[in-house]
Amino acid sequence: MTTPGPATPSASPPSRLAPDAALLRAAFERSLDWDAYLATDEEKAAKWREIHERIDLDDAQRRLARGFSREMKVLVVSGIWCGDCVQQGPLLQRIADANPERVHLRWVDRDEHPELAGLIRINAGARVPVALFMAEDFEPVSILGDRSLTRYRALAAKQLGPSCPLPGAPIPDDELRGTLADWLDEFERVHLLLRLSGRLRQLHGD
């Protein structure tokens, strides 16, 4: 009887770092804009609209967003029922509203796009919201979710501190403004990556 040798290592599982451009294009073409997405559940949309009306970019943030010169596509995998989406989604829309010619923001429901959601799991979970940032030709650039740093700091202070918040407690304005700044930082980072991209500079001659 031959003694078996050491086991041969199995092949590494395929990477799930990012969907490819073809999948992203297909998902983007089936996505919804802000109004159409909220129309999927008008009752739950009321909270989204409340946050959207409550917080806006300040003058400096608006100038920054309006200064974006590269086109970027942003696809948010979301759930209109999701509390984190309610608190962050309207802030993403505010950024897109400041420069709609360059920032194309769209929304898809996580549960209706399992092939996409399966590629962007975070800590082994199908979390939302997750924003997928793309170049003008749908090449993936960045994935950010499910909460910004300010959101995580606020939750840690509440959940890991000596007392727990009351259910349904209002979100402080400073937390919303900090979360807005977090997301705007990522939009700016992605824009600079695109603006400095060698292949895009060659394409646009700049």
C-alpha positions as CSV (number, residue, x, y, z in Angstrom):
1,M,0.0,0.0,0.0
2,T,1.5,3.3,-1.0
3,T,1.8,5.8,1.8
4,P,0.1,9.0,0.7
5,G,2.3,12.0,0.5
6,P,1.5,15.5,1.9
7,A,-1.8,16.8,0.7
8,T,-1.7,19.1,-2.3
9,P,-2.9,22.6,-1.4
10,S,-6.3,23.3,-3.0
11,A,-6.6,26.2,-5.4
12,S,-7.4,29.5,-3.9
13,P,-11.0,30.6,-4.2
14,P,-11.8,33.2,-6.8
15,S,-11.3,36.7,-5.7
16,R,-14.4,38.8,-4.9
17,L,-12.7,42.1,-4.6
18,A,-14.8,43.8,-7.2
19,P,-17.3,43.0,-10.0
20,D,-16.1,43.6,-13.5
21,A,-17.1,46.4,-15.8
22,A,-19.6,44.2,-17.8
23,L,-21.5,43.2,-14.7
24,L,-21.5,46.8,-13.4
25,R,-22.7,48.2,-16.7
26,A,-25.6,45.7,-16.8
27,A,-26.6,46.5,-13.2
28,F,-26.3,50.2,-13.8
29,E,-28.6,49.9,-16.8
30,R,-31.3,48.2,-14.6
31,S,-30.8,50.7,-11.8
32,L,-33.2,53.5,-10.6
33,D,-32.6,57.2,-10.0
34,W,-33.5,58.8,-6.6
35,D,-37.2,59.5,-7.3
36,A,-37.8,56.1,-8.9
37,Y,-36.1,54.2,-6.1
38,L,-38.1,56.0,-3.4
39,A,-41.3,55.4,-5.4
40,T,-40.8,51.6,-4.8
41,D,-42.1,52.1,-1.2
42,E,-43.6,55.5,-0.6
43,E,-44.3,54.8,3.1
44,K,-40.6,54.0,3.9
45,A,-39.4,56.7,1.6
46,A,-40.8,59.4,3.9
47,K,-37.8,58.9,6.3
48,W,-35.4,59.2,3.4
49,R,-37.0,62.5,2.3
50,E,-36.9,63.8,5.8
51,I,-33.1,63.3,6.1
52,H,-32.6,64.7,2.5
53,E,-34.4,67.9,3.5
54,R,-32.7,68.2,6.8
55,I,-29.0,68.1,5.7
56,D,-27.3,69.7,2.7
57,L,-23.8,70.5,1.6
58,D,-22.3,73.7,2.9
59,D,-20.9,76.3,0.5
60,A,-17.3,74.9,0.6
61,Q,-18.6,71.3,0.1
62,R,-20.8,72.4,-2.8
63,R,-17.9,74.2,-4.5
64,L,-15.8,71.0,-4.1
65,A,-18.5,68.8,-5.7
66,R,-19.2,71.2,-8.5
67,G,-15.6,71.3,-9.3
68,F,-15.5,67.6,-10.3
69,S,-14.5,67.4,-13.9
70,R,-14.4,63.7,-14.5
71,E,-17.5,61.7,-15.0
72,M,-18.1,59.1,-12.3
73,K,-20.8,56.5,-12.0
74,V,-21.9,55.5,-8.6
75,L,-24.2,52.5,-8.0
76,V,-25.6,52.0,-4.5
77,V,-26.7,48.6,-3.5
78,S,-29.3,49.4,-0.9
79,G,-32.5,48.5,0.9
80,I,-35.3,51.1,1.3
81,W,-36.1,49.3,4.5
82,C,-32.6,49.6,5.9
83,G,-31.9,52.1,8.7
84,D,-28.3,52.7,7.7
85,C,-29.5,53.4,4.1
86,V,-32.0,55.8,5.4
87,Q,-29.3,57.7,7.3
88,Q,-26.7,57.7,4.6
89,G,-28.5,57.4,1.2
90,P,-29.9,60.9,1.3
91,L,-26.4,62.3,1.9
92,L,-25.1,60.5,-1.1
93,Q,-27.9,62.0,-3.1
94,R,-27.1,65.5,-1.9
95,I,-23.5,65.1,-3.2
96,A,-24.8,63.9,-6.6
97,D,-27.3,66.8,-6.7
98,A,-24.4,69.3,-6.5
99,N,-23.0,68.1,-9.8
100,P,-25.5,65.9,-11.8
101,E,-23.5,66.4,-15.1
102,R,-20.5,64.5,-13.6
103,V,-21.9,62.4,-10.8
104,H,-24.4,59.8,-12.0
105,L,-25.8,58.2,-8.9
106,R,-28.2,55.2,-9.2
107,W,-29.8,52.7,-6.8
108,V,-30.5,49.0,-6.8
109,D,-32.2,46.8,-4.3
110,R,-29.8,44.3,-2.8
111,D,-32.4,41.4,-2.8
112,E,-33.3,42.0,-6.5
113,H,-29.6,41.8,-7.6
114,P,-28.2,38.7,-5.8
115,E,-25.4,38.3,-8.4
116,L,-24.1,41.7,-7.6
117,A,-24.7,41.6,-3.8
118,G,-22.8,38.2,-3.7
119,L,-19.7,39.9,-4.9
120,I,-19.6,42.7,-2.4
121,R,-20.1,40.9,0.9
122,I,-18.6,42.7,3.9
123,N,-17.3,40.6,6.8
124,A,-19.2,37.6,5.4
125,G,-22.5,39.6,5.4
126,A,-24.7,41.0,2.6
127,R,-24.6,44.5,4.1
128,V,-26.1,47.7,2.8
129,P,-25.6,50.4,1.8
130,V,-22.6,49.6,-0.4
131,A,-21.5,52.3,-3.0
132,L,-19.7,51.1,-6.1
133,F,-17.7,53.9,-7.7
134,M,-16.9,53.5,-11.4
135,A,-15.2,55.4,-14.2
136,E,-17.2,56.7,-17.1
137,D,-16.7,53.3,-18.9
138,F,-17.9,51.3,-15.8
139,E,-14.4,50.2,-14.8
140,P,-14.5,49.7,-11.0
141,V,-12.6,52.2,-8.9
142,S,-13.8,51.9,-5.3
143,I,-16.3,50.1,-3.1
144,L,-17.3,51.7,0.2
145,G,-19.9,50.4,2.8
146,D,-21.7,49.7,4.8
147,R,-21.1,52.6,7.2
148,S,-18.8,55.6,7.1
149,L,-16.3,56.2,9.9
150,T,-18.5,58.8,11.6
151,R,-21.4,56.3,11.6
152,Y,-19.2,53.6,13.1
153,R,-17.9,55.9,15.8
154,A,-21.4,57.0,16.7
155,L,-22.7,53.4,16.9
156,A,-19.6,52.3,18.9
157,A,-20.2,55.1,21.4
158,K,-23.9,54.1,21.8
159,Q,-23.5,50.3,21.7
160,L,-20.2,49.8,23.4
161,G,-20.7,52.6,26.0
162,P,-22.2,52.4,29.5
163,S,-25.7,52.9,28.3
164,C,-27.8,52.1,25.2
165,P,-29.8,54.7,23.2
166,L,-33.6,54.7,23.3
167,P,-35.1,52.9,20.2
168,G,-35.9,55.5,17.5
169,A,-33.8,58.2,19.1
170,P,-33.2,61.1,16.7
171,I,-29.9,61.3,14.8
172,P,-27.9,64.4,15.9
173,D,-27.1,66.9,13.2
174,D,-23.4,66.7,13.9
175,E,-23.4,63.0,13.2
176,L,-25.2,63.5,9.9
177,R,-22.8,66.3,8.9
178,G,-19.8,64.1,9.8
179,T,-21.2,61.2,7.8
180,L,-21.8,63.6,4.8
181,A,-18.2,64.8,5.1
182,D,-17.0,61.1,5.2
183,W,-18.8,60.3,2.0
184,L,-17.7,63.5,0.2
185,D,-14.1,62.6,1.0
186,E,-14.5,59.4,-0.9
187,F,-16.2,61.1,-3.8
188,E,-13.2,63.5,-3.9
189,R,-10.7,60.7,-3.6
190,V,-12.3,58.8,-6.5
191,H,-12.5,62.0,-8.6
192,L,-8.8,62.6,-8.1
193,L,-8.0,59.0,-9.0
194,L,-9.9,59.5,-12.2
195,R,-8.5,62.9,-12.9
196,L,-5.0,61.6,-12.5
197,S,-5.5,58.3,-14.4
198,G,-3.1,57.9,-17.2
199,R,-5.5,56.1,-19.4
200,L,-8.3,58.7,-18.9
201,R,-5.9,61.6,-19.4
202,Q,-4.8,60.0,-22.7
203,L,-8.5,59.4,-23.7
204,H,-9.4,63.1,-22.9
205,G,-6.2,64.7,-24.0
206,D,-5.6,66.4,-20.7
